[in-house]
């Protein structure tokens, strides 16, 4: 029992459930999920005829728009808010206010419909693409006509007008005209298993930490010696190098690889000795030098606690990108303290290019949380450019080597609610890590995980992060999608891509074959590992056929 108590995070308090939360949840489920269910009676929420009319109206709108695309998520959020206010029995304004609201709503719909027709007609002044506008415009028109028909048919001396449909109408009208990321999605691409080729030469690997291409070689860094292996592009193993120790060409705890310009050599970064060691294309040790940035205190198991890579380094011919975390890293929210530093080759001191807490819009509005809370993700790109994902603001920020902002790109993807099983899976994995080597049964770990989750309350995030890893490739940014069913930290098969080749960014979702994890990506191929059921790995490549270029 002592071990179970030790696992519980300090300061956690049980969450409180509002008196109307269950009623609201059932109403929202009935409307948004399309499950009519059993509506609550007067004793548990008081759903009146108007609310039932609202449910029928939304059902009609969904049926009408099903052939095109679903309602925008922001519109659904507004509907949910309206239902919640209704469930909480918010007092309605007087009839004259309702008449004014209906008139304003109908006018908004007319303007929205007119602007939508202009957009679909191909005008040069485009706020959003036609197919992004068509659905909310259609829904707004239907809602408005339903509201007007209800007024004309059911007039009474003191009419009770359908306020909720008008609220939905106004919301849809606003959403359809709101600025945002252009919808240039190219659809999903699922890469077939036959596109994957694994390297069969040499023994199977364990604990692959990094992979990089340098010249015509593919270098692989593992957690056990020999730490370094070199392959040619056909998968033929050329040799292995690097033993444990503190001498030349030896390592204590190597974590990162960077390419040695175009020579085919490689640079291995050692966290234990705080040195970077250069090897030539034949695997010969050339030289070593101190790492240019002093590392702060970082929790040893940080990679099992949260996503985000505190050890990432990017290097090109002009300099080095690295992140610094003043105050250290012991939990996910500490990533927001991070700063991206640029060290030009020959520069005496690093320069701060980006401060997450100051320069990312989402830093001020984020809700600090434990566990699966969103954190900034970054990587170095070609030509000395660094890209950072702000997961709260849902935007990508590209900066040049001198610190100037090159570009800001809003991404169209939104987060979804975290399920109970995803939360429990994360807490269960943390419990297993802490109890590793102890004689604790699975049943006891399960009970402890349930207890921790119950006591965490609202300190766990409500929504899944929009990304758990980020990789930069020539002309494209890759963001790994959260999938709690495949890994406690959400490292799944699907990646969202942002193509920067020309014009407006184009977005696409790519699903890799089962068991494959990419480390480096180009326009035509992804290099990574295939992991089997007992955690043994082989280097593999995947042809990116069908991915937009």
C-alpha positions in Angstrom: 0.0 0.0 0.0 2.9 2.3 0.6 3.9 2.1 -3.0 0.4 2.9 -4.2 0.3 6.0 -2.0 3.6 7.1 -3.4 2.3 7.1 -6.9 -0.5 9.5 -6.2 0.3 13.0 -7.4 0.4 15.6 -4.7 -2.2 18.3 -4.4 -4.8 16.5 -6.5 -8.4 17.1 -5.6 -11.5 15.2 -6.7 -13.5 16.9 -9.4 -17.0 18.3 -8.8 -19.9 17.5 -11.0 -22.4 20.2 -11.6 -26.0 19.4 -10.8 -27.1 19.7 -14.4 -24.1 18.1 -16.0 -25.7 14.7 -16.6 -28.8 16.3 -18.1 -26.7 18.5 -20.4 -24.5 15.5 -21.5 -27.6 13.6 -22.5 -29.0 16.5 -24.4 -25.8 17.1 -26.2 -25.4 13.4 -27.0 -28.9 13.3 -28.4 -28.4 16.2 -30.7 -24.7 16.0 -31.7 -24.3 12.3 -31.8 -27.7 11.7 -33.4 -28.8 9.3 -30.7 -32.4 10.2 -29.8 -32.2 8.1 -26.6 -34.8 8.7 -23.9 -35.2 12.4 -23.3 -35.1 13.5 -19.7 -38.4 14.1 -18.1 -39.5 17.2 -16.1 -37.9 15.9 -12.9 -34.3 15.8 -14.4 -33.9 18.7 -16.7 -37.3 19.9 -17.9 -37.0 19.6 -21.7 -39.9 21.4 -23.1 -41.5 21.4 -26.6 -39.1 24.1 -27.8 -36.0 22.1 -27.0 -37.5 19.0 -28.7 -38.1 21.3 -31.7 -34.5 22.3 -31.6 -33.5 18.6 -31.6 -35.6 17.9 -34.6 -34.3 21.0 -36.4 -30.7 20.0 -35.9 -31.5 16.5 -37.1 -33.0 17.9 -40.2 -30.0 20.1 -40.8 -27.6 17.2 -40.4 -29.7 15.1 -42.8 -29.7 17.9 -45.4 -25.9 18.5 -45.2 -24.9 14.8 -44.9 -24.4 14.6 -48.7 -21.9 17.4 -48.6 -19.9 17.6 -45.3 -20.8 17.6 -41.6 -21.4 20.9 -39.8 -18.3 22.7 -38.7 -17.1 21.7 -35.3 -17.2 25.3 -34.1 -20.9 25.4 -35.0 -21.5 22.2 -33.1 -19.7 23.7 -30.1 -22.1 26.7 -30.3 -25.1 24.3 -30.4 -23.8 22.5 -27.4 -23.4 25.8 -25.5 -27.0 26.7 -26.4 -28.3 23.4 -25.1 -26.3 23.7 -21.9 -27.8 27.1 -21.2 -31.3 25.7 -21.9 -30.7 22.7 -19.6 -29.7 25.1 -16.9 -33.0 26.9 -17.3 -31.5 30.3 -18.1 -34.3 32.9 -17.9 -35.5 34.1 -21.3 -35.8 37.7 -22.2 -39.1 39.3 -23.0 -41.0 38.7 -26.2 -39.9 42.0 -27.8 -36.3 40.9 -27.4 -37.1 37.6 -29.1 -38.7 39.5 -32.0 -35.5 41.6 -32.3 -33.3 38.6 -32.1 -35.3 36.8 -34.8 -35.1 39.8 -37.1 -31.3 40.2 -36.5 -30.8 36.5 -37.1 -32.8 36.5 -40.3 -30.9 39.5 -41.5 -27.6 37.7 -40.7 -28.8 34.6 -42.6 -29.7 36.7 -45.6 -26.2 38.4 -45.6 -24.5 35.1 -45.1 -26.5 33.4 -47.8 -25.7 36.2 -50.2 -22.0 36.3 -49.4 -22.0 32.5 -49.7 -23.5 32.6 -53.2 -20.9 35.2 -54.2 -18.1 33.1 -52.9 -19.4 30.0 -54.7 -19.7 32.1 -57.8 -16.0 32.5 -57.9 -15.3 36.1 -56.9 -11.8 37.3 -56.4 -12.5 38.4 -52.8 -12.5 35.0 -51.0 -12.5 34.7 -47.3 -13.0 31.0 -47.3 -13.2 28.4 -50.1 -16.7 27.7 -51.6 -16.9 24.1 -50.2 -16.1 25.4 -46.7 -18.8 28.0 -46.9 -21.6 26.0 -48.6 -22.5 23.8 -45.6 -22.8 26.5 -42.9 -24.7 28.7 -45.4 -27.1 25.9 -46.2 -27.6 25.2 -42.5 -28.2 28.8 -41.7 -30.8 29.1 -44.4 -32.7 26.1 -43.2 -32.6 27.3 -39.6 -33.8 30.7 -40.5 -36.7 29.4 -42.6 -37.7 27.0 -39.8 -37.7 29.9 -37.4 -39.8 32.1 -39.7 -42.3 29.3 -40.5 -42.7 28.7 -36.8 -43.6 32.3 -36.1 -46.1 32.6 -39.0 -47.9 29.3 -38.3 -47.9 29.5 -34.5 -48.7 33.1 -33.8 -50.4 33.7 -30.5 -51.2 36.8 -28.5 -47.9 36.3 -26.6 -45.9 34.1 -28.9 -43.0 32.1 -27.5 -40.6 32.3 -30.4 -38.0 29.6 -31.1 -35.0 31.4 -29.6 -32.6 28.4 -29.8 -32.9 28.0 -33.6 -32.1 31.7 -34.0 -29.1 31.4 -31.7 -27.9 28.5 -33.9 -28.6 30.6 -37.0 -26.5 33.5 -35.7 -23.7 31.2 -34.8 -23.6 29.5 -38.1 -23.7 32.8 -39.9 -20.8 34.1 -37.9 -18.8 30.9 -38.4 -19.3 30.8 -42.1 -17.8 34.3 -42.4 -15.1 33.9 -39.8 -11.5 34.0 -41.1 -9.4 30.9 -40.7 -7.0 28.5 -42.5 -8.0 28.0 -46.1 -9.4 24.5 -46.5 -6.9 23.1 -49.0 -7.1 19.5 -47.7 -6.1 16.8 -50.1 -7.8 14.0 -48.1 -6.4 11.0 -46.3 -3.7 8.7 -47.7 -3.2 5.3 -46.2 0.1 3.8 -47.2 -0.2 0.1 -48.1 2.1 -2.4 -46.3 3.7 -3.3 -49.7 5.3 0.2 -49.7 7.4 -0.8 -46.7 10.8 -2.3 -47.1 12.8 -3.4 -43.9 16.5 -3.8 -43.7 17.1 -7.6 -43.1 20.9 -7.5 -43.0 22.4 -7.6 -39.5 20.8 -8.4 -36.2 17.6 -7.0 -34.9 17.9 -3.8 -32.9 16.6 -2.6 -29.6 16.0 0.9 -28.3 16.6 2.9 -31.5 17.0 6.5 -30.5 17.7 8.3 -33.7 18.1 7.8 -37.5 19.6 10.2 -40.0 20.6 10.3 -43.6 24.0 11.8 -44.4 25.3 11.7 -47.9 24.5 8.3 -49.2 24.5 6.6 -45.8 21.8 6.0 -43.2 23.1 6.2 -39.6 21.2 4.5 -36.7 21.8 5.3 -33.0 20.7 2.7 -30.4 20.5 2.5 -26.6 23.1 -0.3 -26.3 26.6 -0.7 -27.7 27.7 -0.7 -30.4 25.8 2.5 -30.4 26.3 3.4 -34.1 25.4 1.5 -37.2 25.8 2.5 -40.9 23.7 1.3 -43.8 23.6 2.1 -47.5 20.4 3.0 -49.2 19.7 -0.6 -50.3 19.7 -1.7 -46.7 23.2 -3.3 -46.6 24.9 -2.9 -43.3 28.3 -1.4 -43.6 29.5 -1.5 -40.0 28.9 -0.7 -36.4 30.9 1.7 -34.2 31.1 3.3 -30.8 31.5 1.5 -27.5 30.8 2.5 -24.0 33.3 4.7 -22.1 34.7 8.2 -21.9 37.5 7.9 -24.4 37.7 9.1 -28.1 34.8 7.7 -30.1 33.1 6.3 -26.9 29.8 7.2 -25.4 28.0 7.4 -22.1 24.5 8.2 -23.1 24.1 9.2 -26.7 20.7 10.5 -27.8 20.8 12.5 -31.0 22.4 12.3 -34.4 23.0 15.2 -36.8 24.5 15.0 -40.3 28.0 16.2 -40.9 27.1 18.4 -43.8 27.3 16.6 -47.2 30.4 14.4 -46.4 28.4 11.3 -45.4 29.7 11.5 -41.8 27.7 11.9 -38.7 27.7 13.8 -35.4 26.6 11.9 -32.2 25.5 14.0 -29.2 26.2 12.4 -25.8 24.1 13.6 -22.9 26.4 12.0 -20.3 29.7 13.5 -21.4 28.0 16.7 -22.9 30.2 16.3 -26.0 29.4 16.0 -29.7 31.6 13.4 -31.6 32.3 13.5 -35.3 32.7 10.3 -37.4 33.6 10.2 -41.1 31.7 8.2 -43.7 33.8 5.1 -42.9 33.0 5.2 -39.2 36.3 6.5 -38.2 36.4 8.9 -35.1 37.5 12.3 -36.2 37.1 14.7 -33.3 34.8 15.8 -30.4 33.9 19.2 -28.9 31.7 20.3 -25.9 28.1 20.8 -26.7 27.4 24.5 -27.1 24.5 24.7 -24.7 24.5 23.7 -21.0 21.6 21.3 -20.3 19.3 22.1 -17.4 18.0 19.5 -15.0 15.6 17.2 -17.0 13.6 14.4 -15.4 15.2 11.1 -16.4 11.8 9.5 -17.5 10.5 12.7 -19.1 9.8 10.8 -22.4 7.4 8.5 -20.6 5.7 11.4 -18.8 4.8 13.7 -21.7 5.4 14.1 -25.4 7.8 16.7 -26.7 11.5 16.1 -27.2 13.7 18.0 -24.7 16.9 16.6 -26.3 16.2 17.6 -29.9 19.0 19.2 -31.9 19.0 20.3 -35.6 22.2 21.1 -37.4 23.0 22.2 -41.0 25.9 23.9 -42.8 25.2 27.3 -41.2 24.6 26.4 -37.6 22.7 24.5 -34.8 19.2 24.7 -33.4 18.7 23.6 -29.9 16.1 24.2 -27.1 16.8 25.4 -23.6 14.4 25.1 -20.6 15.3 27.5 -17.8 14.3 25.9 -14.5 14.5 22.4 -15.9 11.8 19.9 -17.0 9.9 17.7 -14.6 6.4 17.8 -16.2 4.8 18.5 -19.5 3.7 22.1 -18.7 7.4 23.0 -18.2 7.9 22.8 -22.0 6.2 26.2 -22.2 9.3 27.7 -20.5 11.3 26.6 -23.5 13.4 28.9 -25.8 14.8 28.0 -29.2 18.5 29.0 -29.5 20.5 29.4 -32.7 24.3 28.9 -32.6 25.9 29.8 -35.9 29.1 28.0 -36.7 31.8 30.2 -35.3 29.5 32.3 -33.0 30.7 32.6 -29.5 27.3 32.6 -27.9 23.8 31.3 -28.8 21.1 33.7 -29.7 17.5 33.3 -28.5 15.2 33.1 -31.6 11.9 32.2 -30.0 10.6 32.2 -26.4 7.6 30.0 -26.1 6.1 31.8 -23.1 6.4 35.2 -24.9 6.1 34.5 -28.6 3.5 31.8 -28.9 -0.1 33.1 -28.7 -1.4 30.0 -26.9 1.0 30.4 -24.0 -1.2 33.0 -22.3 -4.5 31.1 -22.8 -3.4 27.6 -22.0 -4.8 25.7 -19.0 -1.9 24.1 -17.1 -2.7 20.4 -16.6 -1.0 17.2 -15.8 -0.6 14.2 -18.0 -1.7 14.6 -21.6 -1.7 18.4 -21.8 -0.6 19.9 -25.1 3.0 21.2 -25.3 4.9 23.1 -28.0 6.7 21.0 -30.6 9.5 22.0 -32.8 12.1 20.9 -35.4 14.8 22.4 -37.6 14.1 22.7 -41.3 16.2 23.4 -44.4 18.0 26.7 -45.0 18.3 27.5 -41.3 14.6 27.7 -40.6 13.0 26.4 -37.4 9.3 25.6 -37.1 7.3 25.5 -33.9 3.7 24.2 -33.4 1.6 26.2 -30.9 -0.9 23.4 -29.9 -3.3 25.8 -28.2 -3.5 28.5 -30.9 -3.3 25.7 -33.5 -0.7 27.5 -35.6 2.8 26.9 -37.0 5.5 29.5 -36.6 8.5 29.5 -38.9 11.5 31.6 -38.0 14.7 32.3 -39.9 18.2 32.0 -38.4 18.3 35.7 -37.5 15.1 35.3 -35.4 12.8 37.1 -37.8 9.4 35.4 -38.3 9.2 34.0 -41.8 5.7 32.7 -41.7 2.7 31.8 -39.5 0.3 29.1 -40.7 -3.0 28.3 -39.0 -3.7 24.6 -39.2 -7.3 23.3 -39.8 -7.2 20.4 -37.4 -9.1 20.6 -34.1 -8.7 18.5 -30.9 -11.3 16.0 -29.7 -12.4 15.1 -26.1 -10.1 12.6 -24.3 -11.9 9.4 -23.5 -11.9 7.8 -20.1 -9.9 4.8 -21.4 -7.2 7.1 -22.9 -6.8 8.9 -19.6 -6.7 5.6 -17.7 -4.3 4.2 -20.2 -1.9 7.0 -19.5 -2.2 6.8 -15.8 -1.8 2.9 -16.0 1.4 3.3 -18.0 2.8 5.7 -15.5 2.0 3.3 -12.7 3.7 0.4 -14.4 6.8 2.5 -15.0 7.0 3.5 -11.3 6.3 -0.1 -10.1 8.8 -1.7 -12.5 10.9 -4.2 -10.7 8.4 -4.4 -7.8 6.2 -7.4 -6.9 2.9 -5.7 -7.6 0.0 -7.4 -9.4 -1.7 -6.1 -12.5 -4.9 -5.9 -10.5 -3.3 -3.7 -7.8 -1.8 -1.4 -10.5 -5.3 -1.2 -12.1 -6.9 -0.2 -8.8 -4.2 2.4 -8.2 -4.6 3.9 -11.7 -8.4 4.2 -11.2 -7.8 5.9 -7.9 -5.3 8.4 -9.3 -7.6 9.2 -12.2 -10.5 9.8 -9.9 -8.5 12.1 -7.7 -7.0 14.0 -10.6 -10.4 15.6 -11.3 -10.1 18.6 -13.7 -6.3 18.7 -13.5 -6.3 16.2 -16.4 -6.9 17.9 -19.8 -10.4 17.6 -21.3 -9.2 17.4 -24.9 -6.5 15.4 -26.7 -3.6 17.4 -28.1 -3.6 18.1 -31.9 0.0 16.8 -32.1 2.5 14.6 -30.2 5.5 15.0 -32.4 6.7 17.2 -35.3 9.2 16.6 -38.0 10.4 18.9 -40.7 11.2 17.7 -44.2 12.1 19.6 -47.4 9.0 21.6 -48.3 6.7 19.8 -45.8 6.0 19.7 -42.1 4.8 16.5 -40.5 2.7 16.5 -37.2 1.9 13.2 -35.5 -1.7 12.8 -34.6 -2.7 11.7 -31.0 -4.0 8.1 -30.8 -4.4 6.9 -27.2 -5.4 3.4 -28.3 -2.0 2.7 -29.7 0.3 4.2 -27.1 -0.3 5.8 -23.7 1.2 9.0 -25.1 -0.7 8.8 -28.3 2.1 7.9 -30.7 0.0 6.3 -33.5 0.1 5.6 -37.2 -1.4 8.9 -38.5 0.5 12.0 -39.4 -0.9 15.3 -40.6 1.2 17.1 -43.2 1.5 20.7 -44.3 3.0 21.1 -47.8 4.9 24.4 -48.4 6.1 23.8 -51.9 4.2 26.7 -53.5 1.3 29.1 -52.9 -1.1 28.4 -50.0 -0.2 25.5 -47.7 -1.9 22.2 -48.5 -3.0 19.9 -45.7 -3.2 16.1 -45.8 -3.4 13.2 -43.4 -1.1 10.2 -44.0 -1.5 6.8 -42.2 1.7 4.6 -42.1 1.7 0.8 -42.1 1.1 -0.9 -38.7 4.3 -1.0 -36.6 6.2 1.6 -38.5 7.5 4.7 -36.9 9.2 7.4 -39.1 12.3 9.2 -37.9 13.3 11.2 -41.0 11.1 12.1 -44.0 11.8 13.4 -47.5 9.5 14.1 -50.5 9.5 10.4 -51.6 10.5 8.2 -48.6 10.2 7.9 -44.8 13.1 6.3 -42.9 12.3 4.7 -39.5 11.9 1.4 -37.7 9.4 -1.4 -37.6 8.9 -2.8 -34.1 7.5 -6.2 -33.4 5.5 -7.5 -30.5 8.6 -8.1 -28.3 10.0 -4.6 -29.0 12.7 -5.8 -31.4 13.3 -3.4 -34.3 14.6 -3.2 -37.8 15.3 -0.2 -39.9 12.8 0.3 -42.7 11.8 2.7 -45.5 8.4 3.6 -46.7 7.7 4.9 -50.2 5.4 8.0 -49.9 3.3 7.3 -53.0 0.1 9.4 -53.0 1.4 12.0 -50.6 0.7 15.5 -52.1 3.8 17.2 -53.5 
